[in-house]
């Protein structure tokens, strides 16, 4: 699973992630989810603390209660459509540093998915 939409509300994101984590844990016949490695792109606008907060709240009375979430951040990356250069986002400067082109697209930083998780 991978969400492409940026800036979704954390609570609905956590609801989806938790549902998926529980589903996977059930398939693995796990009794408890220990930790979850979550990949978060910098363009998603997701705030770690908010995710942790909602997760703690929503996972009560599930086997994910008390699970630790590890955040793995993916930096934002842009690609120039004119010269194919891939470069990190330069603060609001949506221009190619090589050819000064303005036809720029986002190619990294919108990731949001569970990389893996530890269960027992
Ligand atoms: Zn360029």
Backbone and ligand atoms as CSV (ligand in chain L), in Angstrom:
chain,resi,resn,atom,element,x,y,z
A,1,UNK,N,N,0.833,-1.195,0.000
A,1,UNK,CA,C,0.000,0.000,0.000
A,1,UNK,C,C,0.862,1.237,0.000
A,2,UNK,N,N,0.413,2.220,-0.657
A,2,UNK,CA,C,1.170,3.466,-0.692
A,2,UNK,C,C,0.217,4.617,-0.984
A,3,UNK,N,N,0.228,5.590,-0.124
A,3,UNK,CA,C,-0.640,6.745,-0.324
A,3,UNK,C,C,0.091,7.807,-1.107
A,4,UNK,N,N,-0.515,8.305,-2.143
A,4,UNK,CA,C,0.138,9.321,-2.958
A,4,UNK,C,C,-0.310,10.726,-2.563
A,5,UNK,N,N,-1.448,10.794,-1.903
A,5,UNK,CA,C,-1.958,12.124,-1.583
A,5,UNK,C,C,-1.166,12.757,-0.452
A,6,UNK,N,N,-0.670,13.959,-0.630
A,6,UNK,CA,C,0.035,14.622,0.460
A,6,UNK,C,C,-0.938,15.268,1.443
A,7,UNK,N,N,-0.442,15.567,2.623
A,7,UNK,CA,C,-1.184,16.355,3.601
A,7,UNK,C,C,-2.569,15.811,3.938
A,8,UNK,N,N,-2.671,14.510,4.169
A,8,UNK,CA,C,-3.923,13.971,4.689
A,8,UNK,C,C,-3.915,14.168,6.196
A,9,UNK,N,N,-5.072,14.131,6.757
A,9,UNK,CA,C,-5.142,14.317,8.184
A,9,UNK,C,C,-4.557,13.097,8.907
A,10,UNK,N,N,-3.751,13.364,9.918
A,10,UNK,CA,C,-3.051,12.276,10.610
A,10,UNK,C,C,-3.975,11.201,11.163
A,11,UNK,N,N,-5.119,11.614,11.682
A,11,UNK,CA,C,-5.979,10.606,12.302
A,11,UNK,C,C,-6.458,9.555,11.294
A,12,UNK,N,N,-6.877,10.004,10.120
A,12,UNK,CA,C,-7.355,9.040,9.122
A,12,UNK,C,C,-6.196,8.203,8.586
A,13,UNK,N,N,-5.022,8.813,8.515
A,13,UNK,CA,C,-3.834,8.065,8.089
A,13,UNK,C,C,-3.540,6.955,9.077
A,14,UNK,N,N,-3.562,7.318,10.357
A,14,UNK,CA,C,-3.239,6.332,11.394
A,14,UNK,C,C,-4.292,5.229,11.428
A,15,UNK,N,N,-5.541,5.569,11.216
A,15,UNK,CA,C,-6.599,4.549,11.159
A,15,UNK,C,C,-6.291,3.518,10.068
A,16,UNK,N,N,-5.887,4.006,8.901
A,16,UNK,CA,C,-5.564,3.107,7.795
A,16,UNK,C,C,-4.336,2.255,8.098
A,17,UNK,N,N,-3.307,2.904,8.645
A,17,UNK,CA,C,-2.072,2.188,8.951
A,17,UNK,C,C,-2.300,1.126,10.022
A,18,UNK,N,N,-3.071,1.491,11.020
A,18,UNK,CA,C,-3.354,0.558,12.111
A,18,UNK,C,C,-4.147,-0.647,11.597
A,19,UNK,N,N,-5.139,-0.382,10.761
A,19,UNK,CA,C,-5.947,-1.465,10.196
A,19,UNK,C,C,-5.070,-2.431,9.406
A,20,UNK,N,N,-4.154,-1.865,8.630
A,20,UNK,CA,C,-3.254,-2.701,7.834
A,20,UNK,C,C,-2.298,-3.497,8.727
A,21,UNK,N,N,-1.773,-2.839,9.746
A,21,UNK,CA,C,-0.845,-3.501,10.675
A,21,UNK,C,C,-1.542,-4.667,11.372
A,22,UNK,N,N,-2.778,-4.454,11.801
A,22,UNK,CA,C,-3.532,-5.504,12.501
A,22,UNK,C,C,-3.842,-6.669,11.561
A,23,UNK,N,N,-4.160,-6.313,10.324
A,23,UNK,CA,C,-4.450,-7.337,9.316
A,23,UNK,C,C,-3.222,-8.227,9.079
A,24,UNK,N,N,-2.067,-7.568,8.927
A,24,UNK,CA,C,-0.823,-8.321,8.714
A,24,UNK,C,C,-0.460,-9.168,9.920
A,25,UNK,N,N,-0.671,-8.617,11.097
A,25,UNK,CA,C,-0.351,-9.338,12.334
A,25,UNK,C,C,-1.235,-10.576,12.459
A,26,UNK,N,N,-2.490,-10.418,12.065
A,26,UNK,CA,C,-3.426,-11.533,12.135
A,26,UNK,C,C,-3.002,-12.652,11.181
A,27,UNK,N,N,-2.608,-12.244,9.978
A,27,UNK,CA,C,-2.132,-13.223,8.992
A,27,UNK,C,C,-0.925,-13.982,9.510
A,28,UNK,N,N,-0.076,-13.266,10.263
A,28,UNK,CA,C,1.146,-13.884,10.801
A,28,UNK,C,C,0.856,-14.609,12.112
A,29,UNK,N,N,-0.397,-14.635,12.508
A,29,UNK,CA,C,-0.824,-15.236,13.776
A,29,UNK,C,C,-0.040,-14.675,14.968
A,30,UNK,N,N,0.195,-13.387,14.929
A,30,UNK,CA,C,0.939,-12.732,16.010
A,30,UNK,C,C,0.010,-12.442,17.188
A,31,UNK,N,N,0.594,-12.437,18.382
A,31,UNK,CA,C,-0.194,-12.106,19.570
A,31,UNK,C,C,-0.027,-10.642,19.940
A,32,UNK,N,N,1.080,-10.066,19.463
A,32,UNK,CA,C,1.352,-8.684,19.825
A,32,UNK,C,C,2.228,-8.006,18.777
A,33,UNK,N,N,1.952,-6.732,18.517
A,33,UNK,CA,C,2.817,-5.944,17.636
A,33,UNK,C,C,3.780,-5.157,18.525
A,34,UNK,N,N,5.070,-5.382,18.300
A,34,UNK,CA,C,6.097,-4.747,19.140
A,34,UNK,C,C,6.460,-3.370,18.593
A,35,UNK,N,N,6.758,-3.334,17.289
A,35,UNK,CA,C,7.153,-2.056,16.689
A,35,UNK,C,C,6.812,-2.037,15.208
A,36,UNK,N,N,6.702,-0.838,14.681
A,36,UNK,CA,C,6.353,-0.646,13.269
A,36,UNK,C,C,7.345,0.336,12.662
A,37,UNK,N,N,7.933,-0.039,11.540
A,37,UNK,CA,C,8.809,0.883,10.820
A,37,UNK,C,C,7.999,1.557,9.719
A,38,UNK,N,N,7.859,2.849,9.862
A,38,UNK,CA,C,7.014,3.615,8.961
A,38,UNK,C,C,7.865,4.538,8.086
A,39,UNK,N,N,7.667,4.440,6.776
A,39,UNK,CA,C,8.389,5.309,5.847
A,39,UNK,C,C,7.525,6.529,5.556
A,40,UNK,N,N,8.076,7.705,5.799
A,40,UNK,CA,C,7.318,8.947,5.631
A,40,UNK,C,C,8.107,9.923,4.769
A,41,UNK,N,N,7.551,10.292,3.629
A,41,UNK,CA,C,8.183,11.288,2.773
A,41,UNK,C,C,8.002,12.691,3.342
A,42,UNK,N,N,8.990,13.529,3.104
A,42,UNK,CA,C,8.939,14.893,3.648
A,42,UNK,C,C,7.802,15.731,3.063
A,43,UNK,N,N,7.293,15.354,1.891
A,43,UNK,CA,C,6.202,16.131,1.292
A,43,UNK,C,C,4.816,15.732,1.787
A,44,UNK,N,N,4.741,14.685,2.611
A,44,UNK,CA,C,3.428,14.254,3.081
A,44,UNK,C,C,2.866,15.220,4.118
A,45,UNK,N,N,3.743,15.999,4.728
A,45,UNK,CA,C,3.291,16.933,5.755
A,45,UNK,C,C,2.911,16.241,7.044
A,46,UNK,N,N,3.313,14.982,7.185
A,46,UNK,CA,C,2.970,14.209,8.369
A,46,UNK,C,C,3.868,14.609,9.539
A,47,UNK,N,N,3.256,14.802,10.676
A,47,UNK,CA,C,4.007,15.150,11.878
A,47,UNK,C,C,4.143,13.897,12.750
A,48,UNK,N,N,5.381,13.507,13.029
A,48,UNK,CA,C,5.649,12.276,13.793
A,48,UNK,C,C,4.859,12.220,15.094
A,49,UNK,N,N,4.911,13.301,15.845
A,49,UNK,CA,C,4.264,13.318,17.160
A,49,UNK,C,C,2.761,13.084,17.052
A,50,UNK,N,N,2.164,13.647,16.014
A,50,UNK,CA,C,0.719,13.481,15.822
A,50,UNK,C,C,0.401,12.026,15.496
A,51,UNK,N,N,1.238,11.408,14.678
A,51,UNK,CA,C,1.040,9.996,14.333
A,51,UNK,C,C,1.169,9.131,15.585
A,52,UNK,N,N,2.199,9.375,16.372
A,52,UNK,CA,C,2.400,8.611,17.613
A,52,UNK,C,C,1.219,8.793,18.552
A,53,UNK,N,N,0.750,10.012,18.644
A,53,UNK,CA,C,-0.374,10.313,19.533
A,53,UNK,C,C,-1.624,9.538,19.113
A,54,UNK,N,N,-1.995,9.647,17.839
A,54,UNK,CA,C,-3.205,8.972,17.369
A,54,UNK,C,C,-3.053,7.460,17.421
A,55,UNK,N,N,-1.842,6.998,17.159
A,55,UNK,CA,C,-1.624,5.555,17.196
A,55,UNK,C,C,-1.854,5.026,18.617
A,56,UNK,N,N,-1.301,5.727,19.593
A,56,UNK,CA,C,-1.478,5.315,20.988
A,56,UNK,C,C,-2.944,5.303,21.371
A,57,UNK,N,N,-3.659,6.299,20.881
A,57,UNK,CA,C,-5.084,6.453,21.187
A,57,UNK,C,C,-5.928,5.376,20.495
A,58,UNK,N,N,-5.688,5.181,19.200
A,58,UNK,CA,C,-6.524,4.271,18.402
A,58,UNK,C,C,-6.189,2.793,18.614
A,59,UNK,N,N,-4.971,2.510,19.087
A,59,UNK,CA,C,-4.558,1.104,19.214
A,59,UNK,C,C,-4.927,0.491,20.566
A,60,UNK,N,N,-5.499,1.302,21.437
A,60,UNK,CA,C,-5.945,0.771,22.726
A,60,UNK,C,C,-6.872,-0.423,22.493
A,61,UNK,N,N,-6.727,-1.438,23.329
A,61,UNK,CA,C,-7.566,-2.640,23.219
A,61,UNK,C,C,-7.350,-3.437,21.932
A,62,UNK,N,N,-6.214,-3.206,21.272
A,62,UNK,CA,C,-5.842,-4.051,20.138
A,62,UNK,C,C,-4.472,-4.658,20.469
A,63,UNK,N,N,-4.021,-5.600,19.635
A,63,UNK,CA,C,-2.707,-6.196,19.891
A,63,UNK,C,C,-1.575,-5.248,19.518
A,64,UNK,N,N,-1.932,-4.092,18.982
A,64,UNK,CA,C,-0.908,-3.092,18.646
A,64,UNK,C,C,-0.689,-2.098,19.779
A,65,UNK,N,N,-1.442,-2.249,20.847
A,65,UNK,CA,C,-1.307,-1.317,21.967
A,65,UNK,C,C,0.125,-1.348,22.495
A,66,UNK,N,N,0.709,-0.173,22.660
A,66,UNK,CA,C,2.064,-0.077,23.198
A,66,UNK,C,C,3.163,-0.255,22.158
A,67,UNK,N,N,2.777,-0.525,20.910
A,67,UNK,CA,C,3.790,-0.684,19.860
A,67,UNK,C,C,4.534,0.625,19.636
A,68,UNK,N,N,5.818,0.482,19.347
A,68,UNK,CA,C,6.636,1.670,19.104
A,68,UNK,C,C,6.705,1.921,17.599
A,69,UNK,N,N,6.515,3.168,17.205
A,69,UNK,CA,C,6.615,3.500,15.781
A,69,UNK,C,C,7.966,4.149,15.505
A,70,UNK,N,N,8.686,3.578,14.544
A,70,UNK,CA,C,9.957,4.166,14.113
A,70,UNK,C,C,9.730,4.867,12.783
A,71,UNK,N,N,10.073,6.132,12.736
A,71,UNK,CA,C,9.857,6.923,11.526
A,71,UNK,C,C,11.117,6.958,10.677
A,72,UNK,N,N,10.971,6.635,9.413
A,72,UNK,CA,C,12.096,6.719,8.483
A,72,UNK,C,C,11.727,7.760,7.432
A,73,UNK,N,N,12.381,8.880,7.499
A,73,UNK,CA,C,12.014,9.995,6.624
A,73,UNK,C,C,12.719,9.924,5.275
A,74,UNK,N,N,11.954,10.198,4.240
A,74,UNK,CA,C,12.491,10.237,2.876
A,74,UNK,C,C,12.520,11.705,2.453
A,75,UNK,N,N,13.690,12.221,2.085
A,75,UNK,CA,C,13.765,13.633,1.706
A,75,UNK,C,C,13.048,13.906,0.398
A,76,UNK,N,N,12.587,15.123,0.240
A,76,UNK,CA,C,11.931,15.522,-0.995
A,76,UNK,C,C,12.926,15.614,-2.141
A,77,UNK,N,N,12.517,15.146,-3.313
A,77,UNK,CA,C,13.396,15.228,-4.480
A,77,UNK,C,C,12.619,15.686,-5.698
A,78,UNK,N,N,13.272,16.482,-6.514
A,78,UNK,CA,C,12.653,17.010,-7.721
A,78,UNK,C,C,13.402,16.482,-8.947
A,79,UNK,N,N,12.680,16.470,-10.077
A,79,UNK,CA,C,13.334,16.103,-11.332
A,79,UNK,C,C,13.023,17.158,-12.385
A,80,UNK,N,N,14.046,17.521,-13.131
A,80,UNK,CA,C,13.874,18.471,-14.221
A,80,UNK,C,C,13.460,17.713,-15.466
A,81,UNK,N,N,12.346,18.119,-16.068
A,81,UNK,CA,C,11.866,17.411,-17.256
A,81,UNK,C,C,12.653,17.781,-18.502
A,82,UNK,N,N,13.420,18.859,-18.402
A,82,UNK,CA,C,14.188,19.278,-19.576
A,82,UNK,C,C,15.529,18.564,-19.673
A,83,UNK,N,N,16.234,18.434,-18.538
A,83,UNK,CA,C,17.575,17.821,-18.613
A,83,UNK,C,C,17.691,16.570,-17.753
A,84,UNK,N,N,16.585,16.153,-17.116
A,84,UNK,CA,C,16.569,14.904,-16.343
A,84,UNK,C,C,17.344,14.939,-15.029
A,85,UNK,N,N,17.829,16.085,-14.648
A,85,UNK,CA,C,18.570,16.181,-13.395
A,85,UNK,C,C,17.633,15.934,-12.206
A,86,UNK,N,N,18.118,15.142,-11.240
A,86,UNK,CA,C,17.361,14.946,-10.008
A,86,UNK,C,C,18.080,15.685,-8.894
A,87,UNK,N,N,17.349,16.491,-8.165
A,87,UNK,CA,C,17.985,17.324,-7.147
A,87,UNK,C,C,17.049,17.511,-5.960
A,88,UNK,N,N,17.635,17.805,-4.780
A,88,UNK,CA,C,16.790,18.025,-3.605
A,88,UNK,C,C,16.052,19.342,-3.708
A,89,UNK,N,N,14.939,19.434,-3.016
A,89,UNK,CA,C,14.158,20.668,-3.052
A,89,UNK,C,C,14.978,21.831,-2.497
A,90,UNK,N,N,15.049,22.899,-3.280
A,90,UNK,CA,C,15.704,24.112,-2.808
A,90,UNK,C,C,14.586,25.058,-2.396
A,91,UNK,N,N,14.491,25.269,-1.131
A,91,UNK,CA,C,13.455,26.156,-0.572
A,91,UNK,C,C,12.618,26.966,-1.560
A,92,UNK,N,N,11.502,26.455,-1.937
A,92,UNK,CA,C,10.545,27.182,-2.767
A,92,UNK,C,C,11.076,27.590,-4.135
A,93,UNK,N,N,12.313,27.217,-4.437
A,93,UNK,CA,C,12.857,27.584,-5.730
A,93,UNK,C,C,12.643,26.421,-6.694
A,94,UNK,N,N,11.525,26.462,-7.402
A,94,UNK,CA,C,11.192,25.363,-8.282
A,94,UNK,C,C,11.844,25.543,-9.652
A,95,UNK,N,N,13.167,25.604,-9.616
A,95,UNK,CA,C,13.919,25.745,-10.854
A,95,UNK,C,C,15.060,24.757,-10.854
A,96,UNK,N,N,15.415,24.301,-12.038
A,96,UNK,CA,C,16.519,23.358,-12.157
A,96,UNK,C,C,17.837,24.103,-11.927
A,97,UNK,N,N,18.671,23.579,-11.003
A,97,UNK,CA,C,19.947,24.250,-10.732
A,97,UNK,C,C,20.941,24.119,-11.880
A,98,UNK,N,N,20.668,23.222,-12.829
A,98,UNK,CA,C,21.621,22.995,-13.924
A,98,UNK,C,C,21.264,23.806,-15.171
A,99,UNK,N,N,19.974,23.673,-15.596
A,99,UNK,CA,C,19.609,24.342,-16.852
A,99,UNK,C,C,18.621,25.496,-16.630
A,100,UNK,N,N,18.277,25.741,-15.374
A,100,UNK,CA,C,17.372,26.826,-15.026
A,100,UNK,C,C,15.947,26.583,-15.538
A,101,UNK,N,N,15.661,25.334,-15.928
A,101,UNK,CA,C,14.332,25.012,-16.426
A,101,UNK,C,C,13.284,25.081,-15.321
A,102,UNK,N,N,12.053,25.318,-15.729
A,102,UNK,CA,C,10.979,25.431,-14.744
A,102,UNK,C,C,10.017,24.264,-14.799
A,103,UNK,N,N,10.278,23.321,-15.695
A,103,UNK,CA,C,9.378,22.168,-15.782
A,103,UNK,C,C,9.879,21.089,-14.811
A,104,UNK,N,N,9.467,21.249,-13.559
A,104,UNK,CA,C,9.971,20.436,-12.458
A,104,UNK,C,C,8.856,19.546,-11.931
A,105,UNK,N,N,9.198,18.311,-11.598
A,105,UNK,CA,C,8.210,17.448,-10.976
A,105,UNK,C,C,8.786,16.822,-9.710
A,106,UNK,N,N,7.890,16.443,-8.807
A,106,UNK,CA,C,8.303,15.813,-7.561
A,106,UNK,C,C,8.469,14.311,-7.804
A,107,UNK,N,N,9.615,13.768,-7.475
A,107,UNK,CA,C,9.841,12.331,-7.681
A,107,UNK,C,C,10.133,11.588,-6.378
A,108,UNK,N,N,10.295,12.295,-5.277
A,108,UNK,CA,C,10.534,11.622,-4.006
A,108,UNK,C,C,10.006,12.459,-2.874
A,109,UNK,N,N,9.561,11.801,-1.797
A,109,UNK,CA,C,9.113,12.554,-0.639
A,109,UNK,C,C,7.629,12.443,-0.377
A,110,UNK,N,N,6.904,11.674,-1.228
A,110,UNK,CA,C,5.468,11.511,-1.003
A,110,UNK,C,C,5.146,10.125,-0.446
A,111,UNK,N,N,6.193,9.377,-0.097
A,111,UNK,CA,C,6.002,8.013,0.387
A,111,UNK,C,C,5.284,8.000,1.738
A,112,UNK,N,N,4.457,7.000,1.915
A,112,UNK,CA,C,3.858,6.770,3.225
A,112,UNK,C,C,3.409,5.321,3.288
A,113,UNK,N,N,4.215,4.492,3.923
A,113,UNK,CA,C,3.852,3.076,4.023
A,113,UNK,C,C,4.621,2.383,5.145
A,114,UNK,N,N,4.112,1.238,5.532
A,114,UNK,CA,C,4.781,0.435,6.554
A,114,UNK,C,C,5.863,-0.385,5.873
A,115,UNK,N,N,7.103,-0.140,6.245
A,115,UNK,CA,C,8.246,-0.875,5.666
A,115,UNK,C,C,8.235,-2.311,6.195
A,116,UNK,N,N,8.147,-2.454,7.482
A,116,UNK,CA,C,8.012,-3.762,8.110
A,116,UNK,C,C,7.629,-3.563,9.562
A,117,UNK,N,N,7.339,-4.652,10.230
A,117,UNK,CA,C,7.025,-4.529,11.646
A,117,UNK,C,C,7.449,-5.762,12.413
A,118,UNK,N,N,7.637,-5.566,13.717
A,118,UNK,CA,C,8.091,-6.651,14.569
A,118,UNK,C,C,6.899,-7.131,15.399
A,119,UNK,N,N,6.663,-8.437,15.359
A,119,UNK,CA,C,5.544,-8.997,16.121
A,119,UNK,C,C,6.047,-10.182,16.943
A,120,UNK,N,N,5.209,-10.623,17.849
A,120,UNK,CA,C,5.549,-11.859,18.562
A,120,UNK,C,C,4.299,-12.680,18.799
L,1,ZN,ZN,ZN,17.282,21.012,-15.974
